[in-house]
Amino acid sequence: MAKADRRRKPGSRLGVLRTVNMKWRWPAPAGLAERHLALYQLFMWIYISALGCQLGYFALLGLQPYPQPVVINVIGVLLNVLAILFHRKGYMNSALLLLVVPMSAKAAWWEYQFGAEGGFEYFHIVAIFFICIAFLSRIQRLLFSGVLLLFYIGSQYLTSPVYIVSYEFMSLASVVNLMISVTFIAVVAVQIGWEAEQREKRYRRDLRHDQLTGALSRFALLEEGPRLLSRGGLGVLMIDVDHFKAINDTQGHAIGDEVLIELTQRLRHHLRGSDQLCRQGGEEFVALCPTDDRDGLKHVAERLLLSINSRAFTLSNGQLLRVTISIGAAQGGPAACAESLLPDLLQRADQAMYRAKREGRNRVVTVWDAPDHGAASLDQIEPSDHDHRPDRDRLAMPGMLPPDTSGDGSGEAASIPSRSDVNDHDDVQAADEVYQWKR
């Protein structure tokens, strides 16, 4: 049964926020490394915000009678615009210097003109903060931050104030400068924290999912298995593609990847929403099915088997390929010490799967139905899927004879399905109707 769609609807709050966030992203320059994309967007907004603050600063400077501070602010605005242009072109370090150097210089000049009571020294801290989060190496950060710090210390020895202004202007300038500095640092720090959280989620999602097929990874298998075992009984289906090495050798690895992707889609379609499909590695998959019903687990395995061999795989090159799988089933739990039981279940399911290989492939073998529970080594499987012999492993595709999957050893080849014959068989639907196992 197909998994329930647990994704958030487009109208949800998270979906709206994500849409707004993507809508207001600036186009990145060509050739920009992926690890720099987040900082590129962040600094673009910093430059735009800094430009807005400098334009608004004209209202504050209009409260004092001297034209020199206004001229200095005009120069700062022009350099800020130039920094935006440099940043858009990809010259991010040059753009950063065009922002922080004039910012620190203006702060020192205004402090020299009006005195130390206006809070202009806050902009030195903001400039150093921007240096510390920029696209620079550690040595460059230390160097530029040290230079700005020494410049700030040196500016304290200048004789000030040059101009005498009102106490109201200095008090208002102190409040405005403090609000601008704190807002800049707080907003940027929150944005950096949010980006780090999103990056960690992406890394964890990539770690938990196989990049090719979208199935859960081996790492997620070792997480989900003990969690499901601690809650109740757990069925484990070890699934392996028959003759997969022959597919790679004759058709190429790109076709092999197509087979794995299509295989994953079919398997997930016939699993319940509570089941987990994991890629163990290569062509081997593991299905974790929470259940205490062994008969139900076996029926699900047979349904998966039928979903794969009931119709051929249509390849991107237009050919048809008959693919079969071997499945080993084991069931156990619940267990208080689930971490120790899971490897045992995986091992027993793996042994049952290799027994299915020995008995002719394209079948389901359960641990509880097997006459013995001994491990089947790779050397016991003839012909070996991992030691391909072209004269024995024949692929079922146009122009080639399909493998003997009857299991009777007669060597009689099955007929190749035509395109009109490779639709879903009624047997798949019948298998679903015969046994609707517990949910």
Secondary structure as UniProt FT lines:
FT   TURN            10..11
FT   HELIX           13..23
FT   TURN            30..31
FT   HELIX           34..36
FT   HELIX           37..61
FT   TURN            62..63
FT   HELIX           68..89
FT   HELIX           92..114
FT   HELIX           116..118
FT   TURN            120..121
FT   HELIX           122..132
FT   HELIX           138..155
FT   TURN            156..157
FT   HELIX           167..208
FT   TURN            211..213
FT   HELIX           218..231
FT   STRAND          234..241
FT   TURN            242..243
FT   HELIX           244..251
FT   HELIX           253..269
FT   TURN            273..274
FT   STRAND          276..281
FT   TURN            282..283
FT   STRAND          284..290
FT   HELIX           294..309
FT   STRAND          313..314
FT   TURN            316..317
FT   STRAND          320..322
FT   STRAND          325..332
FT   HELIX           338..358
FT   TURN            359..360
FT   STRAND          364..366
FT   TURN            367..369
FT   HELIX           378..380
FT   TURN            390..392
FT   TURN            398..399
FT   HELIX           419..421
FT   HELIX           426..434
//
